[in-house]
């Protein structure tokens, strides 16, 4: 059950984060694709780690998946904060 609730809580947040990045960083929107790919790969590894845990008792894939799930949030939050503080809203006046 916790695997499903984990995905349900992180997936909508990542979609909202990527949407906000697309809207705020129009000139550097190419950064959204690696963030989305990192999140997707992280979720796949987390899932694979959960499925293999009963057989191998190894948490390495799950831990790597958790890191790859959380790093896009940190990178995206930093980029949004940077765009809010240092990118002018109306451009050159």
C-alpha positions, 0 to 999 in steps of 0.5 A: 500500500505505501508504494502506491501512496508514495507514487500518488503523492510524488507524481502530481507534484512533479507534474506541477513542478515541471509545469511551473518550470515551463511557464517561468523559464521560457528561455531555458525550458530545455531543463525540464526534460532532464528533470522529468527523465530523472523523476521517471527513472527514479520511480522505475528504480524505486518500483524495481527495488520494491519488487526485488526486495522479497527475493534479494533483501537488497535495498540499493535500487530502492535507495537509488530510486528515492534519490533520483525521485527527490533530486528533480524536486530539489533542482526544480525548486532551486530553478524556480527560486532563482527565476523568482529572485533574479530573472526580471518579470517584465524584461528590460524597462 
